Each structure stands twice: as structure tokens, then as C-alpha cells.
């Protein structure tokens, strides 16, 4: 019998219960955590740990890139896809060049994405509260409110 890992079980239950919007937030948080781990490993001279953390961040960014829905908003998807690709390339460059400044750059950009996503989540919650969470109320919501939510994504 394999011993259980409470942390892994907790993460698995969070993922299983999460909405797509919450999953995206979790992925951004994962990138932030991985880049912080890469910075810590870099400062400690641990090349293997830095490489593992960079690889994890690159893989998560790949998942974010793969999850984009071009059928919904192609212009936003193209922009985000380009940004995710840029971040992946910068992470690889940071590892190859042993560059703390590039890791810091990536961390700042991903933190900005996370903060923006959390803001969009709050906007969606506010819109849902304003329309009462029902389809009839959704039809009554103004187009300006809907555009504000979409443009904040």
C-alpha cells in the first residue's frame, strides 16, 4: 500500500472542484511558485533545482498556451500566446545564462498576469451578483458591463 501524501491529495481535490477560471488562476500561481523556486535555487547555486523549476514553469506556460480558446477571442488568444511563448523563451535563456535579472523579469510579468486574472475573477463575481446568477438576469445585464468583463480578461 502506498502511503498517502496529504498535500497532493489536497491539490488533486482543489483541481477536481475548480472551475476553468479557477484552474487558470492556479496555473498562474504555479508559474509564480516555480519561478520563485528557480530564483532560490539560483541564489543557492543549485543548478539542478533551478533547471527543474524552470522546466516546471515552462511546462505550465505551455498548458496555459494550449488552453487558449481561439474560437472565443482570437485577438486576445494571439496576444497571450505570444506572451506565453516570450516568457518560455526568457525562462530558458535565464537558465542557460544563469541570469537572476531575467528570472526577476519573468516573475514580475507573471505576477502582473496573475493580478489581472484575479481582478477579472472579481469582475465576473460582481457581474454574477448584479444579475442574480440566473439566465433571465443575464439577459438584462448591460452590454457595457459584459464588455468590461471581457476586456479585463
C-alpha positions in Angstrom: 0.0 0.0 0.0 1.4 3.4 -1.0 1.4 6.0 1.8 -0.8 9.0 1.1 0.5 12.4 0.5 -1.9 14.9 2.1 -0.6 17.8 0.1 -1.0 16.0 -3.2 -4.5 14.8 -2.2 -5.5 18.4 -1.3 -4.2 19.8 -4.6 -6.0 17.0 -6.5 -9.3 17.8 -4.7 -8.9 21.5 -5.4 -8.2 20.9 -9.1 -11.2 18.5 -9.4 -13.5 21.0 -7.9 -12.2 24.1 -9.7 -13.9 26.0 -12.5 -11.9 26.8 -15.6 -11.4 30.3 -14.3 -10.1 29.0 -11.0 -7.8 26.5 -12.8 -6.3 29.3 -14.8 -5.6 31.2 -11.6 -4.0 28.0 -10.1 -1.7 27.7 -13.2 -0.6 31.3 -12.9 0.1 30.7 -9.2 2.1 27.6 -10.2 4.3 29.6 -12.6 4.9 32.2 -9.9 5.9 29.5 -7.4 8.1 27.7 -9.9 9.9 31.0 -10.9 10.4 31.8 -7.2 11.9 28.3 -6.7 14.2 28.9 -9.7 15.4 32.2 -8.1 16.0 30.5 -4.7 17.9 27.7 -6.4 19.9 30.2 -8.5 20.9 32.1 -5.4 21.9 28.9 -3.7 23.9 27.7 -6.6 21.8 24.6 -7.2 21.8 24.2 -10.9 19.7 21.0 -11.0 16.9 22.6 -8.8 17.0 25.7 -10.9 16.6 23.7 -14.1 13.8 21.7 -12.6 11.9 24.8 -11.5 12.5 26.5 -14.9 11.2 23.3 -16.7 8.1 23.3 -14.5 7.4 26.9 -15.2 7.9 26.4 -19.0 5.5 23.4 -18.9 2.8 25.3 -17.0 3.1 28.2 -19.5 2.7 25.6 -22.3 -0.5 24.4 -20.6 -1.8 27.9 -20.4 -0.9 28.4 -24.1 -2.6 25.2 -25.1 -5.8 26.1 -23.1 -6.4 29.3 -25.0 -9.8 29.3 -26.8 -9.3 31.0 -30.2 -12.9 30.4 -31.0 -13.9 32.9 -28.3 -11.5 35.7 -28.7 -8.8 35.2 -31.3 -7.1 38.5 -30.9 -6.7 38.0 -27.1 -5.5 34.5 -27.7 -2.9 35.5 -30.2 -1.6 38.2 -27.8 -1.5 35.8 -24.8 0.0 33.0 -26.9 2.8 35.3 -27.9 3.4 36.5 -24.4 3.5 32.9 -23.0 6.0 32.0 -25.7 8.1 35.0 -24.8 8.0 34.0 -21.2 9.0 30.4 -22.0 12.0 31.7 -24.1 13.1 34.1 -21.4 13.0 31.3 -18.8 15.1 29.1 -21.0 17.5 32.0 -21.6 17.6 32.8 -17.9 18.7 29.2 -17.1 21.2 29.0 -19.9 22.8 32.3 -19.0 22.4 31.9 -15.2 20.6 35.2 -15.1 18.8 36.3 -12.0 17.6 39.5 -13.7 15.8 37.6 -16.4 14.1 35.4 -13.8 13.0 38.5 -12.0 11.6 39.9 -15.2 9.6 36.8 -15.8 8.4 36.8 -12.2 7.2 40.3 -12.5 5.3 39.7 -15.7 3.6 36.6 -14.4 2.7 38.3 -11.2 1.0 41.0 -13.3 -0.9 38.4 -15.3 -2.0 36.7 -12.0 -3.1 40.0 -10.5 -5.1 40.9 -13.7 -6.7 37.4 -13.7 -7.7 37.8 -10.1 -9.2 41.2 -10.9 -11.1 39.7 -13.8 -12.4 37.0 -11.4 -13.7 39.7 -9.1 -15.4 41.4 -12.0 -17.1 38.2 -13.0 -18.2 37.7 -9.4 -19.6 41.2 -9.3 -21.4 40.7 -12.6 -22.9 37.4 -11.4 -24.1 39.1 -8.2 -25.6 42.0 -10.2 -27.6 39.7 -12.4 -28.6 37.4 -9.6 -26.9 34.3 -11.0 -29.9 33.4 -13.2 -30.3 33.3 -17.0 -33.1 35.9 -17.1 -30.9 38.3 -15.1 -28.0 37.6 -17.5 -30.2 38.8 -20.4 -30.9 42.0 -18.6 -27.2 42.8 -17.9 -26.0 45.7 -20.0 -23.6 45.2 -22.9 -21.2 47.7 -21.3 -20.9 45.5 -18.2 -20.2 42.4 -20.4 -17.6 44.3 -22.5 -15.9 45.5 -19.3 -15.5 41.9 -18.0 -14.3 40.5 -21.4 -11.8 43.3 -21.9 -10.4 42.8 -18.4 -9.6 39.2 -19.3 
